[in-house]
Amino acid sequence: MPRPTDIREELSDLRHRGLYRQRRIVDGPQGREVEIDGRRLLNFCSNDYLGLAADPRLAEAMQAAVRRWGVGTGASHLVCGHTRAHHELEEALAAFTGRPHALVFSSGYAANLGALGALLGPGDLVLEDRLNHASLLDGGLLARARFGRYRHVDLEDLAAKLAAAPATGRTLVVSDGTFSMDGDRCPLPGLVQAAGRHGARVMIDDAHGFGVHGRGGRGLVDPTVFTTDDVAVLVGTFGKAFGTAGAFVAGEADLVEIMIQRARTYIYTTAMPAALAVTTLASLRLVEAEQWRRDALAARVAQFRAGATDLGLELAASESPIQPLIAGDPARALALSAALEARGLWVAAIRPPTVPPGSARLRVTLSAAHRPDDVDRLLEALDAGLRASGAG
């Protein structure tokens, strides 16, 4: 249908189609419970996968860092904003990921736009999974390279597109590690092999796997398995399992250097607060040391999937903390979300354009902070809410 020309008409149209978005005001820190409109709700829509966002040790680390570094950096990294705190975090990230160098960005969105813009240009080709995060898709489109998408996790389609690629220019294959709305994983070994056969490089955004999967939380791109020849560009974020904010790109020295020289989202952005870099470094140490958090998270995921199967709920092929329940119609997803909130649980409805048309959903996310009885309560509420809303 044609887009309304008047802004008010467009807003009215979004409301009519169940696609209007509204912010909810949270009072207090993230955790297994959050306070909204004076009510304590069990929180099943946060990306705080390891329960670190309100960890008192990180709060203490930030308070001490603020006393030393202040609250702002004053300029971009290339002017006077790059502190020793940033530098130490980058060195620790490089060691953690098993890569020579890392570069810190203010957000995951900035990291993806910056990396793609620095690495690609006219005459190059970028091929992306159709369900990649918006920041990857936007970065590919803005890089001025030829842009193509392959069917979701379809290695045959990727191989066909690589075979048809021109012999000149760079080719970059880009994928999420764990897909943010479906919770499934990139078929990384096959993707690396397909790219290698055609001389293409690989970029993986492991935002939702970093801290959650792998040895010590290193994510999908295990450095003992995948070298920088296999995955040239690795992106990770801090606002999910690490419980802070910001992101990084890791790879060879030349990769980091070209981003310092050309990544506009790095060059023209004030550096993240040094206190945040200090706090993230403290979080990195906890993520690596406290395996019990990943064990607890895996147990809650298994509990939820077993319980949902017993209820006859159709689940996506996801072993991650992201467990989508497809409602289809946006209005139905909103109704189910409201039914759960009435029972004291917060699970936000996710609607187009975040997900494809016809696949509006509840994006249930689990955390190491959740207790077994929290998951039982969620399952009971889902069973009742699905019946009441007609979504089951």
Protein Blocks (a to p, Z undefined) as FASTA:
>chain_A
ZZdfbfklmmmmmmmnopaccddddedjddfbdceehiacddfkbfblnopmmgmklmmm
mmmmmmmnojbeoiafklmmpcfklmmmmmmmmmmnopabdcddfbfklmmmmmmmmmgc
ehiacdddfkbcfklmmmmmmnopacddddehilklmmmmmmmpcfedcddddddfbdck
lopacdfklmmmmmmmnopacdddfklmgojgojhhnojmlfklmcfklmmbacddfklm
nopacddddddfklmmmmmmmmmklmmgccddfklmmmmmmmmmmmmmmmmlmmmmmmmm
mmmmmmmmmnopacdddfbfbdcddehiaklmmmmmmmmmmnopacdddddfkbcehiac
cdddddfkbcfklmmmmmmmmmmmmmmnopZZ
